[in-house]
Amino acid sequence: MFTFAALTRGGVYIMLIIPIKDGENIDRALKRYKRKFDKTGTVRQLRARTAFIKPSVTNRAKIQKAAYIQNMRDNIENS
């Protein structure tokens, strides 16, 4: 069993633990690690914290996204 990286969530360190079986290919284990790392959202969180975004801008983006999704659903239903 190997630990590849330490992550923080709310100031608490969380370790990504990837169990590796005997004879398992290292490429496959790295692929599982990358998938697990992507699911944690660490990189997205770091990029989001690089610049401050006003709450009004985030709310506007949420509204635009909801309108886009609703429009897509309406188009599918009308087709």
LUMMI-690091 format. One record per residue (C-alpha): residue in three letters; z, y, x. Coordinates in pm, whole numbers. Layout:
REM LUMMI-690091
type	c3	c2	c1
ala	Z	Y	X
...
END
This chain:
REM LUMMI-690091
type	c3	c2	c1
met	0	0	0
phe	-105	334	142
thr	-26	689	41
phe	-302	934	110
ala	-182	1275	-9
ala	117	1464	-140
leu	69	1681	-446
thr	301	1932	-603
arg	355	1971	-974
gly	611	2228	-1077
gly	758	2239	-727
val	809	1861	-723
tyr	610	1652	-477
ile	408	1371	-629
met	255	1109	-403
leu	-78	949	-480
ile	-24	581	-420
ile	-328	359	-391
pro	-245	-13	-367
ile	-493	-193	-141
lys	-531	-568	-172
asp	-586	-795	126
gly	-952	-800	221
glu	-1042	-507	-4
asn	-1316	-279	121
ile	-1185	58	246
asp	-1478	238	81
arg	-1371	104	-257
ala	-1012	215	-196
leu	-1129	564	-96
lys	-1339	582	-411
arg	-1033	497	-622
tyr	-833	760	-432
lys	-1096	1027	-493
arg	-1111	941	-864
lys	-733	959	-892
phe	-723	1286	-698
asp	-986	1440	-927
lys	-785	1342	-1233
thr	-482	1534	-1105
gly	-683	1858	-1114
thr	-539	1991	-789
val	-864	2143	-664
arg	-934	2306	-1001
gln	-584	2451	-1002
leu	-622	2590	-649
arg	-954	2753	-735
ala	-810	2901	-1053
arg	-524	3056	-857
thr	-746	3231	-603
ala	-791	3530	-835
phe	-591	3663	-1128
ile	-771	3643	-1460
lys	-645	3863	-1740
pro	-520	3684	-2051
ser	-775	3870	-2265
val	-1056	3730	-2052
thr	-927	3372	-2080
asn	-883	3411	-2456
arg	-1238	3545	-2488
ala	-1369	3248	-2289
lys	-1180	3005	-2517
ile	-1326	3171	-2826
gln	-1677	3160	-2682
lys	-1638	2793	-2590
ala	-1511	2709	-2939
ala	-1803	2895	-3098
tyr	-2051	2712	-2874
ile	-1902	2372	-2960
gln	-1901	2457	-3332
asn	-2264	2566	-3309
met	-2357	2238	-3139
arg	-2179	2039	-3412
asp	-2353	2240	-3685
asn	-2691	2173	-3523
ile	-2620	1800	-3505
glu	-2514	1788	-3870
asn	-2821	1983	-3985
ser	-3064	1766	-3790
END
